Amino acid sequence: MYRLAFLFLFATCVSPLARAQNSTDEIACYEREENNTPHKKKLWDGYEISLGPARNYEETGSKCTAAIYNQAGKVVFRTSGFNVVFDEELTGEDFDGDGKPEVVFRTDTGGGNHCCWGYIVFSLWPKPHKLFEISMEGKVDFEKNKDGKMVIWQRVSVPAGFLTSMARRPFAEKVSRVREGKLVDATPEFCGRNDPRFERSDLTPEDLKRLEKAGEPEFDAEDIMSALESRTAQHVYCHEFDAALKDLNLWPASKREIEVKSLADGFAQDYPEFAAKLRETLRKPE
């Protein structure tokens, strides 16, 4: 089940890219393409984009580049990478609620590795500035709520105590909005809506028993480890800290301290309140 879920996730993440590379009229540059055609496209109020092979590839290591020029021909934004795509579907959407359209690129800085693709959303008003970047390590959905405001759903890899294979990395869902020109976390607002994208895996007593040998090379418990770590992280992202602590108590005593220490470090910057609770449990006697 977990393998099938990951394959579905992987397919949904990479299939847009695969379709894009087969599109002949797309404004894009790909490292593996021998003949990347330079592109230009007019935007609004005299702004224009230029996208194609980078001239100084030997020096920078980035084969592709894109730039936005203002009315005077000055570059106001540039992004470079192994692959660069002008996202014509998302360009023109209003992400920050100012009534003006934004410009969106997808850039790969990792040489084709799926880890390193990301969206860059750029605003031209009141003066040119980058709104935000968002990683594409997992599936990203851009949706509008009933008020027409943009909501961003992002599947992200989460802190974990035990290493797993790439195919079984734990993931959970985050939701963001743009407020006052900045990308802000809005996940708790959505957690009570029973959206199927939120990680809420059910684990049986037999599943939990397999955690006794978590991390041992001769025993495969990666699917259970990943499912529990994903669920715990989802509780944290939803600010359901007590539920997250209950999940951690499901780990066998021999493995729990490793997991708690790792999560305390992994969540310390963004969720200091929860990290403090974890460190407090480590100080308490059994």
C-alpha positions in Angstrom: 0.0 0.0 0.0 2.7 2.4 1.0 4.7 1.6 -2.2 1.7 2.2 -4.3 1.0 5.5 -2.5 4.5 6.7 -3.2 4.4 5.7 -6.8 1.2 7.7 -7.2 2.8 10.7 -5.5 5.9 10.4 -7.7 3.8 10.2 -10.8 1.7 13.2 -9.9 4.9 15.2 -9.2 6.9 14.3 -12.3 4.2 13.9 -14.9 3.7 17.6 -15.5 7.4 17.9 -16.2 7.3 14.9 -18.5 4.4 16.4 -20.4 6.2 19.7 -20.5 9.3 18.3 -22.1 7.2 16.8 -24.8 5.6 20.1 -25.6 6.9 21.8 -28.7 5.4 25.3 -28.0 6.5 25.5 -24.4 8.8 28.3 -23.3 11.5 26.3 -21.6 15.1 25.2 -21.6 16.3 21.7 -20.7 19.9 20.7 -20.0 19.5 17.4 -22.0 18.1 19.1 -25.1 20.8 19.6 -27.7 19.0 22.5 -29.4 17.2 24.8 -26.9 15.4 27.6 -28.8 15.8 31.1 -27.2 12.4 32.5 -26.3 11.0 36.0 -25.7 7.5 36.9 -24.5 5.9 40.2 -23.7 4.2 40.5 -20.4 2.4 43.7 -19.1 3.3 47.4 -18.9 6.3 47.0 -21.1 7.9 44.0 -19.2 9.3 41.1 -21.2 10.8 37.8 -20.5 13.8 36.1 -22.2 14.5 32.4 -21.7 17.0 30.1 -23.2 20.6 28.7 -23.1 23.0 30.5 -20.7 25.9 32.2 -22.5 28.4 31.6 -19.6 27.5 27.9 -19.0 31.1 26.9 -18.7 31.6 29.4 -15.8 28.4 29.0 -13.9 27.4 25.3 -14.6 23.9 26.4 -15.3 22.9 25.6 -18.8 19.6 27.5 -18.8 18.6 31.0 -17.8 15.5 33.3 -17.8 15.2 37.0 -17.1 12.6 39.7 -16.9 13.4 43.0 -18.5 11.7 46.3 -17.7 10.7 49.0 -20.2 14.2 50.4 -20.3 15.7 46.9 -21.1 17.2 46.5 -17.6 17.1 43.0 -16.0 14.9 43.1 -12.9 15.0 39.4 -12.2 17.0 36.4 -13.3 16.9 32.7 -12.5 19.3 30.1 -13.8 19.6 26.3 -13.5 20.0 23.0 -15.3 16.4 23.4 -16.5 14.2 26.5 -16.5 10.5 26.6 -17.5 8.2 29.6 -17.9 4.9 28.5 -16.3 2.3 29.9 -18.6 -0.6 28.2 -16.7 0.2 29.9 -13.3 1.6 33.2 -14.8 -1.2 35.8 -14.7 -2.6 34.5 -11.4 -2.8 36.9 -8.4 -1.0 35.3 -5.5 -0.8 38.2 -3.1 -4.3 39.6 -3.5 -3.2 43.0 -4.9 -5.3 42.6 -8.0 -2.2 42.3 -10.2 -0.9 39.2 -12.1 2.4 37.5 -11.1 5.1 35.8 -13.2 6.0 32.2 -12.4 9.0 30.1 -13.3 10.0 26.5 -12.5 13.7 26.1 -12.0 15.9 23.0 -11.4 19.2 23.6 -9.7 20.0 19.9 -9.1 20.9 18.6 -12.5 17.6 16.8 -13.1 17.2 15.3 -9.6 13.6 15.6 -8.5 14.7 17.1 -5.1 15.7 20.4 -6.6 12.9 21.7 -8.7 11.1 24.7 -7.3 8.5 27.4 -8.2 9.6 31.0 -8.2 6.7 33.5 -8.0 7.6 37.1 -9.0 5.6 40.3 -8.7 6.0 43.4 -10.9 4.0 45.7 -8.6 4.4 48.2 -7.1 8.0 47.5 -8.1 9.6 44.3 -9.3 10.2 41.9 -6.4 10.3 38.1 -5.7 7.2 37.1 -3.7 8.4 33.6 -2.8 10.0 30.3 -3.8 8.5 26.9 -3.0 10.1 23.5 -3.3 8.7 20.8 -5.5 10.2 17.9 -3.5 6.6 16.6 -3.3 3.3 17.4 -5.0 2.4 21.1 -5.0 -1.2 22.3 -5.7 -2.2 25.9 -6.3 -5.9 26.4 -5.5 -8.3 29.3 -5.0 -10.7 29.4 -2.0 -14.3 30.6 -2.2 -13.1 34.2 -1.9 -10.7 33.8 -4.9 -7.6 33.9 -2.7 -4.7 31.6 -3.6 -4.0 28.7 -1.3 -0.9 26.5 -1.8 -0.8 22.9 -0.7 2.7 21.4 -0.5 3.8 17.8 0.2 7.0 18.1 2.2 9.5 15.6 3.6 9.6 15.6 7.4 12.1 15.1 10.2 12.7 11.4 11.0 14.7 9.5 13.5 15.7 6.6 11.3 16.9 6.6 7.7 14.7 5.1 5.1 15.1 4.6 1.4 14.1 7.4 -1.0 11.0 5.5 -1.9 9.8 5.5 1.7 10.7 8.9 2.9 8.1 10.3 5.3 6.0 13.2 3.9 3.2 15.4 5.3 1.1 18.2 4.0 1.5 22.0 4.6 -0.8 24.7 3.4 0.3 28.3 2.8 -1.1 31.7 1.8 0.5 35.0 0.8 -0.1 37.7 3.4 1.3 41.2 3.3 3.6 40.1 0.5 5.0 37.0 2.3 4.4 33.3 2.2 2.9 32.2 5.6 1.9 28.9 7.1 -1.9 28.4 7.2 -1.9 24.6 7.8 -3.9 24.7 11.1 -6.8 26.5 9.4 -7.4 23.4 7.2 -6.7 20.5 9.5 -10.2 20.0 10.7 -11.7 19.7 7.2 -11.0 16.0 6.7 -9.1 16.6 3.5 -7.7 13.3 2.3 -4.3 14.9 1.6 -3.6 15.1 5.3 -1.6 12.2 6.6 -3.7 10.2 9.1 -2.5 6.6 8.6 -4.0 3.9 10.8 -1.5 1.5 12.3 -2.3 -1.9 13.8 -0.8 -3.5 16.9 1.1 -5.8 14.5 2.5 -2.8 12.7 3.7 -1.2 15.9 5.4 -4.5 17.0 7.5 -4.3 13.9 9.0 -1.1 15.2 11.0 -3.1 17.7 13.5 -3.8 14.9 13.3 -0.3 13.3 16.6 0.6 11.7 18.0 -2.8 11.7 19.5 -3.7 8.3 18.2 -7.2 8.2 14.6 -6.3 9.0 12.3 -4.2 6.8 10.1 -1.9 8.9 10.5 1.2 6.6 6.8 1.4 5.6 5.7 1.4 9.3 8.4 3.9 10.3 7.5 6.2 7.5 3.8 6.0 8.1 4.2 6.8 11.8 6.7 9.6 11.2 4.4 11.1 8.6 1.4 11.1 10.9 3.4 12.6 13.7 4.7 15.4 11.5 1.2 16.1 10.3 0.0 16.5 13.9 2.9 19.0 14.4 2.0 21.0 11.3 -1.6 21.1 12.5 -0.4 22.3 15.9 -1.9 19.1 17.4 1.1 18.7 19.7 -0.5 16.4 22.3 -1.5 14.0 19.5 2.1 14.1 18.2 3.4 13.2 21.6 1.0 10.2 21.8 2.4 9.0 18.4 5.9 9.2 19.8 4.9 7.0 22.8 3.9 4.3 20.3 7.6 3.7 19.6 9.2 0.9 21.7 11.3 2.3 24.6 14.5 1.1 22.9 13.9 3.3 19.8 11.9 6.2 21.3 14.8 8.3 22.6 16.5 8.2 19.1 13.2 9.3 17.5 12.5 12.1 20.1 16.0 13.6 19.9 15.9 13.7 16.1 12.5 15.3 16.0 13.4 17.8 18.7 16.3 19.0 16.4 14.2 18.8 13.2 11.3 20.8 14.6 13.3 23.3 16.7 13.4 26.2 14.3 9.8 26.2 13.1 8.0 24.6 16.1 10.1 25.6 19.2 7.1 25.0 21.5 6.8 21.4 20.4 10.6 20.9 20.4 10.6 22.1 24.0 8.0 19.5 24.9 10.1 16.8 23.4 13.2 17.8 25.3 11.1 17.8 28.5 10.1 14.2 27.9 13.8 13.3 27.6 14.5 14.8 31.1 11.7 12.9 32.8 12.6 9.5 34.3 10.8 6.4 32.9 
